[in-house]
Amino acid sequence: MEMLIWGGAVLTMIGVSALFWCIILAMRARKSGLPEDEIKAQLQRAVILNLAALAVSGLGLIVVIAGVILS
């Protein structure tokens, strides 16, 4: 069960890192000086990545909880 806990922790950290990357992408898009349509397209891609990062992070937390309950 210890492997579940560590595996979940790794998944959670990957998700949190991706969330920080989304913040950086959004800030770069805002500061890029591109036309509004291109900024919207970049932010929409960042939203997709953001949702995926949240899913990975949540899945990691679920795995950690399962590992704690089963041990």
C-alpha positions in Angstrom: 0.0 0.0 0.0 3.0 2.3 0.4 3.4 2.2 -3.3 -0.1 3.5 -3.8 0.6 6.4 -1.4 3.9 7.3 -3.2 2.4 6.9 -6.6 -0.5 9.1 -5.7 1.8 11.7 -4.3 3.8 11.7 -7.6 0.6 12.1 -9.6 -0.5 14.9 -7.4 2.8 16.7 -7.8 2.7 16.3 -11.6 -0.8 17.8 -11.6 0.2 20.7 -9.3 3.2 21.4 -11.5 1.0 21.4 -14.6 -1.3 23.9 -12.8 1.7 26.3 -12.3 2.6 25.8 -15.9 -0.9 26.9 -16.9 -0.5 30.1 -14.9 2.7 30.8 -16.7 1.1 30.1 -20.1 -1.8 32.4 -19.3 0.5 35.2 -18.2 2.6 34.9 -21.3 -0.5 35.0 -23.5 -1.7 38.2 -21.8 1.7 39.9 -22.1 2.4 38.8 -25.7 0.7 41.7 -27.4 -1.0 39.5 -29.9 -4.4 40.3 -31.4 -7.3 39.4 -29.1 -8.4 36.4 -31.2 -5.0 34.8 -30.9 -4.9 35.5 -27.2 -8.3 33.8 -26.8 -7.1 30.8 -28.7 -4.0 30.5 -26.5 -6.1 30.9 -23.3 -8.5 28.2 -24.5 -5.6 25.8 -24.9 -4.4 26.7 -21.4 -7.9 26.0 -20.0 -7.8 22.5 -21.5 -4.4 21.9 -20.0 -5.7 23.3 -16.7 -8.6 20.9 -16.6 -6.3 18.0 -17.4 -3.9 19.1 -14.6 -6.8 19.3 -12.1 -7.9 15.8 -13.1 -4.4 14.3 -12.7 -4.0 16.0 -9.4 -7.4 14.8 -8.2 -6.7 11.3 -9.3 -3.4 11.4 -7.4 -5.2 12.5 -4.2 -7.8 9.7 -4.7 -4.9 7.2 -5.0 -3.3 8.5 -1.8 -6.5 8.3 0.1 -7.1 4.7 -1.1 -3.6 3.8 -0.1 -4.1 5.3 3.4 -7.4 3.6 3.9 -6.1 0.2 2.7 -3.0 0.3 4.9 
